[in-house]
């Protein structure tokens, strides 16, 4: 499977296959979040979560994703604020 960033870029160009792979990638998280949901509402909520996932493709700011070292610095700073 391609990395998620490549899939997002393809999905933004309306690549249905990339959208499918993104949903498949996040499906375990969606299923986990549905465990506390009643049976009557699971399918509706699942569809809503999948829709939000697809909408996020177009709202995601790729230019704001930090590099590895910047990310590490941000993690360290957040640890300091929690202490």
N, C-alpha and C positions, 0 to 999 in steps of 0.2 A: 504494500500500500504506500502511496505517496505520503509525504509529511502533510500535516494539516494545513500549513501555510500555503503549499502548492495547491491543495484542494480548494482552499478559500479563493485563491486567485482564479482558478478555473471556474468555480461555481459563480463567481461574479460575472463571468462571461456566459452565464446560463448553461453551463455544462451539467446536464442532468445526472450523469454518472458521478461527477465530483460531489454533487449535492447528496446523492445516495450514499457515497462513501463517508461523507461527513456525518450524516445521520446514523449510519452504522457504527461509526467511531464513538458517538456519544450515547448510543442506545443503552449500554450498561448503566450509565449515570442516570438516564431517564427511568429505567426500570427500578433502580435502587430508590429513587425519589418517590416512586409510586407505591412502595411497600406499605406505607401508613395510610394509603387512600382506600376508601370503601370500594367494593367491587363495582357498584353502580356508576362510579365516577372515574374509574381508572382509564377507560378508553378515551373519554373526553379530555381528561387531563394529559394523557399521553400525546394526543393530537396537538393540544395547545403547546406542550413543551417542544414538540418537534417543529411546530410553526415558529416559535420563538428562536429556536436554534437556526432555522433557515433565515429568519429576519436578521439575526445577528451577523450573518455573512456580509450583509451590505452595510452594517453599522460599524463593523470592526475596523479600527484604525491601525492598519499595518505599519504606518509610519511612526506609530507611538510604541511599538514593541521594543523594549530595551534589549540591548546586547547582553551577552552573558555576564560580563563583569559589572555592568551597570545594574543588572538584576541582582547580583550577589551583594552589591553595596546597598541596594534598597532593602533586601532581606535583613542585612545586619542592622541597618538603621531602624527598621520596624521592631527588631528584637530589643534594641536599646530602649525604645519608647514603652515596651511592655514590662520592662524591669522596674 
